[in-house]
């Protein structure tokens, strides 16, 4: 009787072992695949003070989505720039970045502020071989490099919608860590105090694109 009982028990144990061997690799593979699933990076465009025309906002969104289809670009409601960002003459771009930092949430990869108002920073430029400090230099855009936020102003760009889109992309790429580019006609050229190089730019050099691609596809 004892031998008759032992045989079925051994069979049950053997079957359980086979089931375990075949099931665990499947579960393990499922967990690994789930961990590698990539989340789409979302970028938030924030119209500031409600004075930037929709056509300019649309051009910036279109240019970003064209070059970086891996991202999802979203548009927020109009947000007013706080009065403490204004120095009596212009809005300080560095103060706007601090303000935009407060709007950033873990939901968004980057936040881009767009405005028609004049913006400025304290900037050091080289003139005739000498460094000159400008306490309140008007600019067209500023972005942390790298960082979460940037701001772009149409004020000094006239009615050139294409230039506005390029400046927006230029500043966004700085936030991703792209430095200024030495290749001719690339939108990542250093204007060195002038908007002319960027206005005359025609493309984004592949090396600059590759930096962004590697970052946003992590």
N, C-alpha and C positions, 0 to 999 in steps of 0.2 A: 504493500500500500504506500509505503513511504516513497519508493521509486516512482510510482505512478504520479504522485503529487509533484515531485521535483521536476519532471520533464516539462509540464506546462509552465511552471514558474520560470524556468530557464528560457523558454521560448518568449515569454512576455518581456523579460529583461533584454533579450537580444533585439526584439522589435523596437523597444523603447530607445535603445542605443542607436539603431538605424535612423529612427525618426529624428532624434536629437542631432545626429551628424548632418542630416540633409536640411534641417530647418535653420540651424544657427548661421550658416554662411549666407543664406537669403536675407535674414534679418540684419546681419552686419552690413551687407551691401546696401540695403535700404537706408540705413542710418548715414552711411558715408555719402550717398548721393544727395540726401537731404541737406547735409552740411555744406555741400558745394554749390547749392542753388544760389544764383546771383540775384541780388536785388537791384531793381532799376534805380539809378540815381535821379533824384528830383531836384530841379532848380527853380527857385521862386523869383519871379520878376515883380518888383514893387514900384508902381508909379508914385512918385513923391510930389506932394503939394497939388496934385490934380491939374498941372499945367503943361504936361507933356502930351502932344497929340497922339492919338491912337495909331496913326500911320507909322510913327517912329517906333512905338512900342512893338507893333507888328513886325517891323523890319528887323528889330533886334532878336525877337523870338524866332523868326524865320531863318536868320543867319545862323543862330546857335543850333537849331534843330537840323539844318542842312549839313553842317560840319560834324555835329556830334549826335547822330541819330540814336545812340545808345542811351541818351538821357531823355528825361521827360521834363519839358519846360512848362511851368504853370504860371498863371497871372493872378496876382492878389488884387484886392480892392485898393483904392487910393489911400495913401497914408500921409499925414501931415508931418513935415519935419519940425521937431521941437524948436521953440524960439531960442533956447540956449545954444543951439548950433549956429546961430547967426552972430556975426561980429560987428554988426551995424552997417556993413558994406556988402558982405557976401556970406554964404554958408560955408563953414569950415568942413572940408571933406573928411578930415580925420574924426571930427565930432559926429558926422553922419554915420561913419562906419561903426562907432561905438553904439549909436542908436540902433542901427540895423542888427548888431549883435544880439540885442534884446528880442528882436523879432525871430531870430533863428531858433528852430526847434530840431530835434533829432530826426524829424520827418524829412527835412530838406538838406540836400548835399551842399548847396550854395544859395545865397540870397544876393540879388542884384538890384540896387536902387537906381531908378531912372528919373531925371528931373530936367526941367527947362531953366532952372535957376542957376546963377553963377556960383561956382564953388572954388575953394582955394585951399592951399596948404603953405606951410613954411618950407621953402625949397632952396637948395644950394646948387647953383649952376656955374659952369666955367665960361668966363667971358674974357677974351684976349689973353688967355693963359692964366687968369686969376679967378679964384673962387669967389663968387658973390652970393650972399645970403639974401633971399627975398622973403620977408616975414609973412607976406600975404599974396602969394603968387596965384593968379587965376589959372585953373587947369580944366581939362575936359574929362578927366576920369582918374580914379584912384582905387587900387585894390590891394589887399594884404597879400604878401607873397611868401609862403602860402598862407591861406586863411579861409574864412567862411564867407566873407562879405566883400562887396565892391560897390562903387557908385559911379555913375556916368552922367555928365551934363551936356545938354544940347546947346547951351548958351553961346559957346564959342565956335560952333560948327555950322552956323548959318542954316540953310535949308537942305543940306546934303544928307538925305536919309541913309544912303549907303555908308557914308563915313560914320554916322551914328551907330549903325549896326556893327561896323568893324571895331569901333572904340569899345563897345559893349563886350564884344568877344575877346578883344585884347585884354581888358581888365579881368574878365572871367578866367582867362587862361593864366593870368598871374596868380589868381587865388589857388589854382591847381598846382602851381609851382613852376610854370614855364617862365624862363628868364627872357630878357630882351634878346632878339635874334640879329645876327650880323648879315643874314642873307638879304640881298636886294629885293625890295618890293614885298617882303613878308610883313604882315600886319603887326608882328611882334617886334618890329624895329623900335629903337629908342628914339623918341622925338627930340630929346635933349632941349626941351623948352619950347619946341615948335610942333604944331600939329601937321606940318607939311608932309613928313615921311609917311605918316599913317594915311593921310588923305590920298597920297599917290600909290599906296600899297595895292596889290592886286590879288594876293593869295596868302595862304598859310603854309609855310614851309613844312615838309613832311617830318622833319626832326621835331618840330614844335607839336605837330599833331600827335606824333607817337608818344610824347610825354603825357598828353591828356588821355589818350586811349589806354595807356598802361594804368593810369590812375583811376579812371572811371569804370574800368572793367574788373577791378580787384574784387 
